[in-house]
Amino acid sequence: MQNLDDLHLLTPLRILAIIIVAIVVAVVLRSIVTRVLSRTLGIPGTDRSRADARQRALSSALRSAVVGVVWATAVITIISELGVNIGGVIATATVIGGAVAFGAQTLIRDVIAGLFVLAEDQYGVGDSVDLGLATGEVERITLRSVRLRDAEGRIWHVAHGNVMCVANLSKSSTALLELELSRDSDLGVVEEVVYRLAARLREQQSAAPALRGDLTIVGLTELRDDRVIYRVSVPTLPGKRDEVRRAWRRLALEAFREGDLLAPPGPPTVHIVSAAPVASTEPADSE
């Protein structure tokens, strides 16, 4: 050891040993992170491709963080081996890190929220979601934000930290179908017409593939001054409620035209009649 020190080889060998140890530790920790996430996210019965996508995103973030910590420790140790006072370096790094963390607290909040979104599988690519700020289909999801495309084709970028609640419309979907009817409607007749409309709905090419079950009659849900609201529900495939609603409205319009259903009265018509001019009864002035 003394001979190595005399030849000025001891410090380079120590630095080489530190680098080798850092490489080994980084590889081992990366492997551990991958295995732990594989066992945690690989739940039987779940979508394998979806679980793999979550695992890749989470493992990439966690492995990067672990490798960063390992190599930061290795660099500090190497600087110490070179005889540099690391106290000042650590103090400077602490001040800079605090300033960066204070300025990037929104970014940190978004990344932490993104980790929970992926870990809890709140939504993924292809899901139809309502984030409050925007509604649409998820096209891309990262640790910081999610990209949605709404029904009008607009692209929305929403940061995870700004989302307070999430409605995943792809987990299960039910289309609520309503009929606005006259108060004079016979509910027994309405029920028979609804069953006929349900049978015709299953024959529609645009709606039949989207149906997942039988129609359920909810019944009378609202009673207004000039009309009643009659509601039915039917389970649909995720994201296919609008197709079913459009087909239902078309069938309901035909039922109104054929006289099977009584439409509510239209808005009242107001006629404004101007008053005729009143003839003067005063005698004309004589000249």
Summary of the structure (lengths in Angstrom):
residues: 287
radius of gyration: 35.2
end to end distance: 143.5
largest distance: 145.7
contacts: 715
relative contact order: 0.08
helix: 50%
strand: 18%
